[in-house]
Amino acid sequence: MQTWDIPSRQFAEQFFTFLGRQSQWQWRPEPKLRHNLSAARRADERFEQRCRSQDSAFLVGRFLDICQDEGQLGMPQTLARWHLAAYLEAPCYQAARDRLRAFRDFQDSQKTWEEYLYIGQCLTNNPHEIERIYRQYAGQTHSLEDYFKLSLASLIQDIFH
């Protein structure tokens, strides 16, 4: 069974790092995403300001807009989807972990873990599902990351059972 705790990330790293699933969890950067984020920061002062203020809701919204922009077909949409997947990596893992803590098949915990994680990954790789959750976010009681984690945990439960 995997360890439960994953290391934290700096704000910008949330949009270009993924978990390496080895014996220990470590964040590994994706060079194309790092470069794309740096280029966006240099090209757009508002984007840079939002990065400095650690406004994850703005960045997620911007990447969702690119995903849906018919004029941004090809690489811009692909990179935007990967930025979203990187951001949602931690909430996805945490949602699967929380579901496993609440309910698992004790005879085959590893299979339960894999199924929960698979469902979470399918959800976080679906821009329409990400947008639906994002649009429901009100921001009053939870951070955006926590809101995604709670929403994903609920969806994992609904889909699994």
Chimera marker file (.cmm) of the C-alpha trace (Angstrom):
<marker_set name="trace">
<marker id="1" x="0.000" y="0.000" z="0.000" r="1" g="1" b="0" radius="0.5"/>
<marker id="2" x="1.224" y="3.502" z="-0.813" r="1" g="1" b="0" radius="0.5"/>
<marker id="3" x="2.301" y="5.971" z="1.822" r="1" g="1" b="0" radius="0.5"/>
<marker id="4" x="-0.434" y="8.448" z="2.673" r="1" g="1" b="0" radius="0.5"/>
<marker id="5" x="1.456" y="11.710" z="2.653" r="1" g="1" b="0" radius="0.5"/>
<marker id="6" x="2.636" y="13.462" z="-0.455" r="1" g="1" b="0" radius="0.5"/>
<marker id="7" x="5.096" y="16.347" z="-0.295" r="1" g="1" b="0" radius="0.5"/>
<marker id="8" x="3.813" y="19.883" z="-0.667" r="1" g="1" b="0" radius="0.5"/>
<marker id="9" x="4.573" y="22.055" z="-3.699" r="1" g="1" b="0" radius="0.5"/>
<marker id="10" x="5.301" y="25.721" z="-4.199" r="1" g="1" b="0" radius="0.5"/>
<marker id="11" x="2.467" y="27.628" z="-5.873" r="1" g="1" b="0" radius="0.5"/>
<marker id="12" x="3.794" y="27.702" z="-9.444" r="1" g="1" b="0" radius="0.5"/>
<marker id="13" x="4.959" y="24.076" z="-9.206" r="1" g="1" b="0" radius="0.5"/>
<marker id="14" x="1.321" y="23.015" z="-8.880" r="1" g="1" b="0" radius="0.5"/>
<marker id="15" x="0.890" y="23.767" z="-12.575" r="1" g="1" b="0" radius="0.5"/>
<marker id="16" x="3.884" y="21.863" z="-13.961" r="1" g="1" b="0" radius="0.5"/>
<marker id="17" x="4.743" y="18.945" z="-11.654" r="1" g="1" b="0" radius="0.5"/>
<marker id="18" x="3.373" y="15.420" z="-11.392" r="1" g="1" b="0" radius="0.5"/>
<marker id="19" x="3.785" y="12.706" z="-8.787" r="1" g="1" b="0" radius="0.5"/>
<marker id="20" x="6.290" y="9.987" z="-9.534" r="1" g="1" b="0" radius="0.5"/>
<marker id="21" x="4.701" y="6.783" z="-8.271" r="1" g="1" b="0" radius="0.5"/>
<marker id="22" x="7.763" y="5.024" z="-6.937" r="1" g="1" b="0" radius="0.5"/>
<marker id="23" x="8.341" y="3.661" z="-3.452" r="1" g="1" b="0" radius="0.5"/>
<marker id="24" x="8.224" y="7.278" z="-2.223" r="1" g="1" b="0" radius="0.5"/>
<marker id="25" x="6.131" y="10.116" z="-3.567" r="1" g="1" b="0" radius="0.5"/>
<marker id="26" x="8.158" y="12.859" z="-5.231" r="1" g="1" b="0" radius="0.5"/>
<marker id="27" x="7.130" y="15.670" z="-7.519" r="1" g="1" b="0" radius="0.5"/>
<marker id="28" x="8.733" y="15.601" z="-10.944" r="1" g="1" b="0" radius="0.5"/>
<marker id="29" x="8.613" y="18.645" z="-13.216" r="1" g="1" b="0" radius="0.5"/>
<marker id="30" x="7.388" y="18.481" z="-16.786" r="1" g="1" b="0" radius="0.5"/>
<marker id="31" x="9.787" y="20.753" z="-18.740" r="1" g="1" b="0" radius="0.5"/>
<marker id="32" x="7.274" y="21.758" z="-21.454" r="1" g="1" b="0" radius="0.5"/>
<marker id="33" x="4.753" y="22.829" z="-18.859" r="1" g="1" b="0" radius="0.5"/>
<marker id="34" x="7.374" y="24.720" z="-16.854" r="1" g="1" b="0" radius="0.5"/>
<marker id="35" x="8.485" y="26.531" z="-20.000" r="1" g="1" b="0" radius="0.5"/>
<marker id="36" x="4.881" y="27.294" z="-21.049" r="1" g="1" b="0" radius="0.5"/>
<marker id="37" x="4.033" y="28.717" z="-17.618" r="1" g="1" b="0" radius="0.5"/>
<marker id="38" x="7.190" y="30.866" z="-17.623" r="1" g="1" b="0" radius="0.5"/>
<marker id="39" x="6.392" y="32.121" z="-21.129" r="1" g="1" b="0" radius="0.5"/>
<marker id="40" x="2.827" y="33.018" z="-20.103" r="1" g="1" b="0" radius="0.5"/>
<marker id="41" x="4.142" y="34.910" z="-17.087" r="1" g="1" b="0" radius="0.5"/>
<marker id="42" x="6.550" y="36.909" z="-19.269" r="1" g="1" b="0" radius="0.5"/>
<marker id="43" x="3.950" y="37.629" z="-21.969" r="1" g="1" b="0" radius="0.5"/>
<marker id="44" x="1.044" y="38.734" z="-19.774" r="1" g="1" b="0" radius="0.5"/>
<marker id="45" x="1.499" y="41.132" z="-16.839" r="1" g="1" b="0" radius="0.5"/>
<marker id="46" x="-1.933" y="40.275" z="-15.394" r="1" g="1" b="0" radius="0.5"/>
<marker id="47" x="-1.081" y="36.566" z="-15.486" r="1" g="1" b="0" radius="0.5"/>
<marker id="48" x="2.234" y="37.317" z="-13.758" r="1" g="1" b="0" radius="0.5"/>
<marker id="49" x="0.489" y="39.367" z="-11.061" r="1" g="1" b="0" radius="0.5"/>
<marker id="50" x="-1.986" y="36.552" z="-10.410" r="1" g="1" b="0" radius="0.5"/>
<marker id="51" x="0.884" y="34.070" z="-10.143" r="1" g="1" b="0" radius="0.5"/>
<marker id="52" x="2.654" y="36.312" z="-7.643" r="1" g="1" b="0" radius="0.5"/>
<marker id="53" x="-0.560" y="36.661" z="-5.624" r="1" g="1" b="0" radius="0.5"/>
<marker id="54" x="-1.011" y="32.858" z="-5.798" r="1" g="1" b="0" radius="0.5"/>
<marker id="55" x="-4.472" y="33.111" z="-7.333" r="1" g="1" b="0" radius="0.5"/>
<marker id="56" x="-5.078" y="29.489" z="-8.300" r="1" g="1" b="0" radius="0.5"/>
<marker id="57" x="-8.723" y="30.166" z="-9.211" r="1" g="1" b="0" radius="0.5"/>
<marker id="58" x="-7.593" y="32.672" z="-11.853" r="1" g="1" b="0" radius="0.5"/>
<marker id="59" x="-5.015" y="30.296" z="-13.338" r="1" g="1" b="0" radius="0.5"/>
<marker id="60" x="-7.422" y="27.340" z="-13.409" r="1" g="1" b="0" radius="0.5"/>
<marker id="61" x="-10.028" y="29.573" z="-15.053" r="1" g="1" b="0" radius="0.5"/>
<marker id="62" x="-7.500" y="30.791" z="-17.622" r="1" g="1" b="0" radius="0.5"/>
<marker id="63" x="-6.459" y="27.235" z="-18.514" r="1" g="1" b="0" radius="0.5"/>
<marker id="64" x="-10.103" y="26.157" z="-18.769" r="1" g="1" b="0" radius="0.5"/>
<marker id="65" x="-10.768" y="29.088" z="-21.118" r="1" g="1" b="0" radius="0.5"/>
<marker id="66" x="-7.891" y="27.983" z="-23.352" r="1" g="1" b="0" radius="0.5"/>
<marker id="67" x="-9.248" y="24.418" z="-23.381" r="1" g="1" b="0" radius="0.5"/>
<marker id="68" x="-12.589" y="25.677" z="-24.662" r="1" g="1" b="0" radius="0.5"/>
<marker id="69" x="-11.279" y="28.295" z="-27.094" r="1" g="1" b="0" radius="0.5"/>
<marker id="70" x="-11.865" y="27.033" z="-30.637" r="1" g="1" b="0" radius="0.5"/>
<marker id="71" x="-9.098" y="29.358" z="-31.837" r="1" g="1" b="0" radius="0.5"/>
<marker id="72" x="-6.554" y="27.679" z="-29.528" r="1" g="1" b="0" radius="0.5"/>
<marker id="73" x="-6.656" y="24.231" z="-31.096" r="1" g="1" b="0" radius="0.5"/>
<marker id="74" x="-3.611" y="21.999" z="-30.967" r="1" g="1" b="0" radius="0.5"/>
<marker id="75" x="-0.688" y="22.585" z="-28.651" r="1" g="1" b="0" radius="0.5"/>
<marker id="76" x="-2.171" y="25.484" z="-26.598" r="1" g="1" b="0" radius="0.5"/>
<marker id="77" x="-5.190" y="23.353" z="-25.654" r="1" g="1" b="0" radius="0.5"/>
<marker id="78" x="-3.033" y="20.324" z="-24.965" r="1" g="1" b="0" radius="0.5"/>
<marker id="79" x="-0.716" y="22.307" z="-22.686" r="1" g="1" b="0" radius="0.5"/>
<marker id="80" x="-3.683" y="23.897" z="-20.899" r="1" g="1" b="0" radius="0.5"/>
<marker id="81" x="-5.156" y="20.443" z="-20.231" r="1" g="1" b="0" radius="0.5"/>
<marker id="82" x="-1.818" y="19.260" z="-18.850" r="1" g="1" b="0" radius="0.5"/>
<marker id="83" x="-1.529" y="22.336" z="-16.615" r="1" g="1" b="0" radius="0.5"/>
<marker id="84" x="-4.963" y="21.473" z="-15.204" r="1" g="1" b="0" radius="0.5"/>
<marker id="85" x="-3.983" y="17.829" z="-14.747" r="1" g="1" b="0" radius="0.5"/>
<marker id="86" x="-0.843" y="18.899" z="-12.866" r="1" g="1" b="0" radius="0.5"/>
<marker id="87" x="-2.832" y="21.222" z="-10.598" r="1" g="1" b="0" radius="0.5"/>
<marker id="88" x="-5.379" y="18.495" z="-9.883" r="1" g="1" b="0" radius="0.5"/>
<marker id="89" x="-2.775" y="15.788" z="-9.197" r="1" g="1" b="0" radius="0.5"/>
<marker id="90" x="-2.710" y="16.419" z="-5.427" r="1" g="1" b="0" radius="0.5"/>
<marker id="91" x="-6.499" y="16.789" z="-4.974" r="1" g="1" b="0" radius="0.5"/>
<marker id="92" x="-7.028" y="13.616" z="-7.024" r="1" g="1" b="0" radius="0.5"/>
<marker id="93" x="-4.634" y="11.600" z="-4.885" r="1" g="1" b="0" radius="0.5"/>
<marker id="94" x="-6.049" y="13.061" z="-1.661" r="1" g="1" b="0" radius="0.5"/>
<marker id="95" x="-9.641" y="12.345" z="-2.734" r="1" g="1" b="0" radius="0.5"/>
<marker id="96" x="-8.781" y="8.720" z="-3.540" r="1" g="1" b="0" radius="0.5"/>
<marker id="97" x="-6.910" y="8.426" z="-0.237" r="1" g="1" b="0" radius="0.5"/>
<marker id="98" x="-9.855" y="9.862" z="1.719" r="1" g="1" b="0" radius="0.5"/>
<marker id="99" x="-12.283" y="7.468" z="0.035" r="1" g="1" b="0" radius="0.5"/>
<marker id="100" x="-9.984" y="4.546" z="0.824" r="1" g="1" b="0" radius="0.5"/>
<marker id="101" x="-9.814" y="5.601" z="4.464" r="1" g="1" b="0" radius="0.5"/>
<marker id="102" x="-13.621" y="5.756" z="4.604" r="1" g="1" b="0" radius="0.5"/>
<marker id="103" x="-14.332" y="2.552" z="2.707" r="1" g="1" b="0" radius="0.5"/>
<marker id="104" x="-12.218" y="-0.204" z="1.228" r="1" g="1" b="0" radius="0.5"/>
<marker id="105" x="-12.339" y="-3.873" z="0.498" r="1" g="1" b="0" radius="0.5"/>
<marker id="106" x="-10.179" y="-5.219" z="3.323" r="1" g="1" b="0" radius="0.5"/>
<marker id="107" x="-9.485" y="-8.409" z="1.401" r="1" g="1" b="0" radius="0.5"/>
<marker id="108" x="-8.069" y="-6.452" z="-1.529" r="1" g="1" b="0" radius="0.5"/>
<marker id="109" x="-7.203" y="-2.914" z="-0.396" r="1" g="1" b="0" radius="0.5"/>
<marker id="110" x="-4.741" y="-2.425" z="-3.250" r="1" g="1" b="0" radius="0.5"/>
<marker id="111" x="-7.455" y="-3.104" z="-5.831" r="1" g="1" b="0" radius="0.5"/>
<marker id="112" x="-9.805" y="-0.648" z="-4.111" r="1" g="1" b="0" radius="0.5"/>
<marker id="113" x="-7.036" y="1.984" z="-4.046" r="1" g="1" b="0" radius="0.5"/>
<marker id="114" x="-6.302" y="1.483" z="-7.745" r="1" g="1" b="0" radius="0.5"/>
<marker id="115" x="-9.974" y="1.771" z="-8.669" r="1" g="1" b="0" radius="0.5"/>
<marker id="116" x="-10.481" y="4.945" z="-6.619" r="1" g="1" b="0" radius="0.5"/>
<marker id="117" x="-7.349" y="6.513" z="-8.093" r="1" g="1" b="0" radius="0.5"/>
<marker id="118" x="-8.355" y="5.503" z="-11.630" r="1" g="1" b="0" radius="0.5"/>
<marker id="119" x="-11.795" y="7.091" z="-11.244" r="1" g="1" b="0" radius="0.5"/>
<marker id="120" x="-10.195" y="10.266" z="-9.875" r="1" g="1" b="0" radius="0.5"/>
<marker id="121" x="-7.719" y="10.422" z="-12.747" r="1" g="1" b="0" radius="0.5"/>
<marker id="122" x="-10.487" y="9.986" z="-15.303" r="1" g="1" b="0" radius="0.5"/>
<marker id="123" x="-12.362" y="12.885" z="-13.721" r="1" g="1" b="0" radius="0.5"/>
<marker id="124" x="-9.321" y="15.166" z="-13.560" r="1" g="1" b="0" radius="0.5"/>
<marker id="125" x="-8.476" y="14.499" z="-17.203" r="1" g="1" b="0" radius="0.5"/>
<marker id="126" x="-11.955" y="15.544" z="-18.327" r="1" g="1" b="0" radius="0.5"/>
<marker id="127" x="-12.070" y="19.328" z="-18.954" r="1" g="1" b="0" radius="0.5"/>
<marker id="128" x="-15.879" y="19.338" z="-18.857" r="1" g="1" b="0" radius="0.5"/>
<marker id="129" x="-15.899" y="17.744" z="-15.399" r="1" g="1" b="0" radius="0.5"/>
<marker id="130" x="-13.182" y="20.125" z="-14.195" r="1" g="1" b="0" radius="0.5"/>
<marker id="131" x="-15.179" y="23.083" z="-15.483" r="1" g="1" b="0" radius="0.5"/>
<marker id="132" x="-18.379" y="21.848" z="-13.806" r="1" g="1" b="0" radius="0.5"/>
<marker id="133" x="-16.633" y="21.610" z="-10.432" r="1" g="1" b="0" radius="0.5"/>
<marker id="134" x="-14.816" y="24.926" z="-10.962" r="1" g="1" b="0" radius="0.5"/>
<marker id="135" x="-18.049" y="26.779" z="-11.804" r="1" g="1" b="0" radius="0.5"/>
<marker id="136" x="-19.664" y="25.504" z="-8.576" r="1" g="1" b="0" radius="0.5"/>
<marker id="137" x="-16.767" y="26.779" z="-6.464" r="1" g="1" b="0" radius="0.5"/>
<marker id="138" x="-17.824" y="29.703" z="-4.321" r="1" g="1" b="0" radius="0.5"/>
<marker id="139" x="-14.575" y="30.257" z="-2.443" r="1" g="1" b="0" radius="0.5"/>
<marker id="140" x="-16.048" y="31.186" z="0.909" r="1" g="1" b="0" radius="0.5"/>
<marker id="141" x="-15.150" y="28.180" z="3.051" r="1" g="1" b="0" radius="0.5"/>
<marker id="142" x="-12.470" y="26.174" z="1.227" r="1" g="1" b="0" radius="0.5"/>
<marker id="143" x="-9.478" y="26.784" z="-0.964" r="1" g="1" b="0" radius="0.5"/>
<marker id="144" x="-9.999" y="25.810" z="-4.589" r="1" g="1" b="0" radius="0.5"/>
<marker id="145" x="-7.705" y="22.819" z="-4.114" r="1" g="1" b="0" radius="0.5"/>
<marker id="146" x="-9.714" y="21.626" z="-1.096" r="1" g="1" b="0" radius="0.5"/>
<marker id="147" x="-12.947" y="22.146" z="-3.003" r="1" g="1" b="0" radius="0.5"/>
<marker id="148" x="-11.665" y="19.972" z="-5.849" r="1" g="1" b="0" radius="0.5"/>
<marker id="149" x="-10.569" y="17.314" z="-3.345" r="1" g="1" b="0" radius="0.5"/>
<marker id="150" x="-13.985" y="17.217" z="-1.663" r="1" g="1" b="0" radius="0.5"/>
<marker id="151" x="-15.849" y="17.235" z="-4.983" r="1" g="1" b="0" radius="0.5"/>
<marker id="152" x="-13.660" y="14.494" z="-6.418" r="1" g="1" b="0" radius="0.5"/>
<marker id="153" x="-14.068" y="12.332" z="-3.299" r="1" g="1" b="0" radius="0.5"/>
<marker id="154" x="-17.839" y="12.635" z="-3.611" r="1" g="1" b="0" radius="0.5"/>
<marker id="155" x="-17.767" y="11.795" z="-7.323" r="1" g="1" b="0" radius="0.5"/>
<marker id="156" x="-15.440" y="8.836" z="-6.747" r="1" g="1" b="0" radius="0.5"/>
<marker id="157" x="-17.896" y="7.503" z="-4.173" r="1" g="1" b="0" radius="0.5"/>
<marker id="158" x="-20.866" y="8.002" z="-6.498" r="1" g="1" b="0" radius="0.5"/>
<marker id="159" x="-19.182" y="6.339" z="-9.479" r="1" g="1" b="0" radius="0.5"/>
<marker id="160" x="-17.666" y="3.457" z="-7.520" r="1" g="1" b="0" radius="0.5"/>
<marker id="161" x="-20.830" y="2.514" z="-5.644" r="1" g="1" b="0" radius="0.5"/>
<link id1="1" id2="2" r="1" g="1" b="0" radius="0.2"/>
<link id1="2" id2="3" r="1" g="1" b="0" radius="0.2"/>
<link id1="3" id2="4" r="1" g="1" b="0" radius="0.2"/>
<link id1="4" id2="5" r="1" g="1" b="0" radius="0.2"/>
<link id1="5" id2="6" r="1" g="1" b="0" radius="0.2"/>
<link id1="6" id2="7" r="1" g="1" b="0" radius="0.2"/>
<link id1="7" id2="8" r="1" g="1" b="0" radius="0.2"/>
<link id1="8" id2="9" r="1" g="1" b="0" radius="0.2"/>
<link id1="9" id2="10" r="1" g="1" b="0" radius="0.2"/>
<link id1="10" id2="11" r="1" g="1" b="0" radius="0.2"/>
<link id1="11" id2="12" r="1" g="1" b="0" radius="0.2"/>
<link id1="12" id2="13" r="1" g="1" b="0" radius="0.2"/>
<link id1="13" id2="14" r="1" g="1" b="0" radius="0.2"/>
<link id1="14" id2="15" r="1" g="1" b="0" radius="0.2"/>
<link id1="15" id2="16" r="1" g="1" b="0" radius="0.2"/>
<link id1="16" id2="17" r="1" g="1" b="0" radius="0.2"/>
<link id1="17" id2="18" r="1" g="1" b="0" radius="0.2"/>
<link id1="18" id2="19" r="1" g="1" b="0" radius="0.2"/>
<link id1="19" id2="20" r="1" g="1" b="0" radius="0.2"/>
<link id1="20" id2="21" r="1" g="1" b="0" radius="0.2"/>
<link id1="21" id2="22" r="1" g="1" b="0" radius="0.2"/>
<link id1="22" id2="23" r="1" g="1" b="0" radius="0.2"/>
<link id1="23" id2="24" r="1" g="1" b="0" radius="0.2"/>
<link id1="24" id2="25" r="1" g="1" b="0" radius="0.2"/>
<link id1="25" id2="26" r="1" g="1" b="0" radius="0.2"/>
<link id1="26" id2="27" r="1" g="1" b="0" radius="0.2"/>
<link id1="27" id2="28" r="1" g="1" b="0" radius="0.2"/>
<link id1="28" id2="29" r="1" g="1" b="0" radius="0.2"/>
<link id1="29" id2="30" r="1" g="1" b="0" radius="0.2"/>
<link id1="30" id2="31" r="1" g="1" b="0" radius="0.2"/>
<link id1="31" id2="32" r="1" g="1" b="0" radius="0.2"/>
<link id1="32" id2="33" r="1" g="1" b="0" radius="0.2"/>
<link id1="33" id2="34" r="1" g="1" b="0" radius="0.2"/>
<link id1="34" id2="35" r="1" g="1" b="0" radius="0.2"/>
<link id1="35" id2="36" r="1" g="1" b="0" radius="0.2"/>
<link id1="36" id2="37" r="1" g="1" b="0" radius="0.2"/>
<link id1="37" id2="38" r="1" g="1" b="0" radius="0.2"/>
<link id1="38" id2="39" r="1" g="1" b="0" radius="0.2"/>
<link id1="39" id2="40" r="1" g="1" b="0" radius="0.2"/>
<link id1="40" id2="41" r="1" g="1" b="0" radius="0.2"/>
<link id1="41" id2="42" r="1" g="1" b="0" radius="0.2"/>
<link id1="42" id2="43" r="1" g="1" b="0" radius="0.2"/>
<link id1="43" id2="44" r="1" g="1" b="0" radius="0.2"/>
<link id1="44" id2="45" r="1" g="1" b="0" radius="0.2"/>
<link id1="45" id2="46" r="1" g="1" b="0" radius="0.2"/>
<link id1="46" id2="47" r="1" g="1" b="0" radius="0.2"/>
<link id1="47" id2="48" r="1" g="1" b="0" radius="0.2"/>
<link id1="48" id2="49" r="1" g="1" b="0" radius="0.2"/>
<link id1="49" id2="50" r="1" g="1" b="0" radius="0.2"/>
<link id1="50" id2="51" r="1" g="1" b="0" radius="0.2"/>
<link id1="51" id2="52" r="1" g="1" b="0" radius="0.2"/>
<link id1="52" id2="53" r="1" g="1" b="0" radius="0.2"/>
<link id1="53" id2="54" r="1" g="1" b="0" radius="0.2"/>
<link id1="54" id2="55" r="1" g="1" b="0" radius="0.2"/>
<link id1="55" id2="56" r="1" g="1" b="0" radius="0.2"/>
<link id1="56" id2="57" r="1" g="1" b="0" radius="0.2"/>
<link id1="57" id2="58" r="1" g="1" b="0" radius="0.2"/>
<link id1="58" id2="59" r="1" g="1" b="0" radius="0.2"/>
<link id1="59" id2="60" r="1" g="1" b="0" radius="0.2"/>
<link id1="60" id2="61" r="1" g="1" b="0" radius="0.2"/>
<link id1="61" id2="62" r="1" g="1" b="0" radius="0.2"/>
<link id1="62" id2="63" r="1" g="1" b="0" radius="0.2"/>
<link id1="63" id2="64" r="1" g="1" b="0" radius="0.2"/>
<link id1="64" id2="65" r="1" g="1" b="0" radius="0.2"/>
<link id1="65" id2="66" r="1" g="1" b="0" radius="0.2"/>
<link id1="66" id2="67" r="1" g="1" b="0" radius="0.2"/>
<link id1="67" id2="68" r="1" g="1" b="0" radius="0.2"/>
<link id1="68" id2="69" r="1" g="1" b="0" radius="0.2"/>
<link id1="69" id2="70" r="1" g="1" b="0" radius="0.2"/>
<link id1="70" id2="71" r="1" g="1" b="0" radius="0.2"/>
<link id1="71" id2="72" r="1" g="1" b="0" radius="0.2"/>
<link id1="72" id2="73" r="1" g="1" b="0" radius="0.2"/>
<link id1="73" id2="74" r="1" g="1" b="0" radius="0.2"/>
<link id1="74" id2="75" r="1" g="1" b="0" radius="0.2"/>
<link id1="75" id2="76" r="1" g="1" b="0" radius="0.2"/>
<link id1="76" id2="77" r="1" g="1" b="0" radius="0.2"/>
<link id1="77" id2="78" r="1" g="1" b="0" radius="0.2"/>
<link id1="78" id2="79" r="1" g="1" b="0" radius="0.2"/>
<link id1="79" id2="80" r="1" g="1" b="0" radius="0.2"/>
<link id1="80" id2="81" r="1" g="1" b="0" radius="0.2"/>
<link id1="81" id2="82" r="1" g="1" b="0" radius="0.2"/>
<link id1="82" id2="83" r="1" g="1" b="0" radius="0.2"/>
<link id1="83" id2="84" r="1" g="1" b="0" radius="0.2"/>
<link id1="84" id2="85" r="1" g="1" b="0" radius="0.2"/>
<link id1="85" id2="86" r="1" g="1" b="0" radius="0.2"/>
<link id1="86" id2="87" r="1" g="1" b="0" radius="0.2"/>
<link id1="87" id2="88" r="1" g="1" b="0" radius="0.2"/>
<link id1="88" id2="89" r="1" g="1" b="0" radius="0.2"/>
<link id1="89" id2="90" r="1" g="1" b="0" radius="0.2"/>
<link id1="90" id2="91" r="1" g="1" b="0" radius="0.2"/>
<link id1="91" id2="92" r="1" g="1" b="0" radius="0.2"/>
<link id1="92" id2="93" r="1" g="1" b="0" radius="0.2"/>
<link id1="93" id2="94" r="1" g="1" b="0" radius="0.2"/>
<link id1="94" id2="95" r="1" g="1" b="0" radius="0.2"/>
<link id1="95" id2="96" r="1" g="1" b="0" radius="0.2"/>
<link id1="96" id2="97" r="1" g="1" b="0" radius="0.2"/>
<link id1="97" id2="98" r="1" g="1" b="0" radius="0.2"/>
<link id1="98" id2="99" r="1" g="1" b="0" radius="0.2"/>
<link id1="99" id2="100" r="1" g="1" b="0" radius="0.2"/>
<link id1="100" id2="101" r="1" g="1" b="0" radius="0.2"/>
<link id1="101" id2="102" r="1" g="1" b="0" radius="0.2"/>
<link id1="102" id2="103" r="1" g="1" b="0" radius="0.2"/>
<link id1="103" id2="104" r="1" g="1" b="0" radius="0.2"/>
<link id1="104" id2="105" r="1" g="1" b="0" radius="0.2"/>
<link id1="105" id2="106" r="1" g="1" b="0" radius="0.2"/>
<link id1="106" id2="107" r="1" g="1" b="0" radius="0.2"/>
<link id1="107" id2="108" r="1" g="1" b="0" radius="0.2"/>
<link id1="108" id2="109" r="1" g="1" b="0" radius="0.2"/>
<link id1="109" id2="110" r="1" g="1" b="0" radius="0.2"/>
<link id1="110" id2="111" r="1" g="1" b="0" radius="0.2"/>
<link id1="111" id2="112" r="1" g="1" b="0" radius="0.2"/>
<link id1="112" id2="113" r="1" g="1" b="0" radius="0.2"/>
<link id1="113" id2="114" r="1" g="1" b="0" radius="0.2"/>
<link id1="114" id2="115" r="1" g="1" b="0" radius="0.2"/>
<link id1="115" id2="116" r="1" g="1" b="0" radius="0.2"/>
<link id1="116" id2="117" r="1" g="1" b="0" radius="0.2"/>
<link id1="117" id2="118" r="1" g="1" b="0" radius="0.2"/>
<link id1="118" id2="119" r="1" g="1" b="0" radius="0.2"/>
<link id1="119" id2="120" r="1" g="1" b="0" radius="0.2"/>
<link id1="120" id2="121" r="1" g="1" b="0" radius="0.2"/>
<link id1="121" id2="122" r="1" g="1" b="0" radius="0.2"/>
<link id1="122" id2="123" r="1" g="1" b="0" radius="0.2"/>
<link id1="123" id2="124" r="1" g="1" b="0" radius="0.2"/>
<link id1="124" id2="125" r="1" g="1" b="0" radius="0.2"/>
<link id1="125" id2="126" r="1" g="1" b="0" radius="0.2"/>
<link id1="126" id2="127" r="1" g="1" b="0" radius="0.2"/>
<link id1="127" id2="128" r="1" g="1" b="0" radius="0.2"/>
<link id1="128" id2="129" r="1" g="1" b="0" radius="0.2"/>
<link id1="129" id2="130" r="1" g="1" b="0" radius="0.2"/>
<link id1="130" id2="131" r="1" g="1" b="0" radius="0.2"/>
<link id1="131" id2="132" r="1" g="1" b="0" radius="0.2"/>
<link id1="132" id2="133" r="1" g="1" b="0" radius="0.2"/>
<link id1="133" id2="134" r="1" g="1" b="0" radius="0.2"/>
<link id1="134" id2="135" r="1" g="1" b="0" radius="0.2"/>
<link id1="135" id2="136" r="1" g="1" b="0" radius="0.2"/>
<link id1="136" id2="137" r="1" g="1" b="0" radius="0.2"/>
<link id1="137" id2="138" r="1" g="1" b="0" radius="0.2"/>
<link id1="138" id2="139" r="1" g="1" b="0" radius="0.2"/>
<link id1="139" id2="140" r="1" g="1" b="0" radius="0.2"/>
<link id1="140" id2="141" r="1" g="1" b="0" radius="0.2"/>
<link id1="141" id2="142" r="1" g="1" b="0" radius="0.2"/>
<link id1="142" id2="143" r="1" g="1" b="0" radius="0.2"/>
<link id1="143" id2="144" r="1" g="1" b="0" radius="0.2"/>
<link id1="144" id2="145" r="1" g="1" b="0" radius="0.2"/>
<link id1="145" id2="146" r="1" g="1" b="0" radius="0.2"/>
<link id1="146" id2="147" r="1" g="1" b="0" radius="0.2"/>
<link id1="147" id2="148" r="1" g="1" b="0" radius="0.2"/>
<link id1="148" id2="149" r="1" g="1" b="0" radius="0.2"/>
<link id1="149" id2="150" r="1" g="1" b="0" radius="0.2"/>
<link id1="150" id2="151" r="1" g="1" b="0" radius="0.2"/>
<link id1="151" id2="152" r="1" g="1" b="0" radius="0.2"/>
<link id1="152" id2="153" r="1" g="1" b="0" radius="0.2"/>
<link id1="153" id2="154" r="1" g="1" b="0" radius="0.2"/>
<link id1="154" id2="155" r="1" g="1" b="0" radius="0.2"/>
<link id1="155" id2="156" r="1" g="1" b="0" radius="0.2"/>
<link id1="156" id2="157" r="1" g="1" b="0" radius="0.2"/>
<link id1="157" id2="158" r="1" g="1" b="0" radius="0.2"/>
<link id1="158" id2="159" r="1" g="1" b="0" radius="0.2"/>
<link id1="159" id2="160" r="1" g="1" b="0" radius="0.2"/>
<link id1="160" id2="161" r="1" g="1" b="0" radius="0.2"/>
</marker_set>
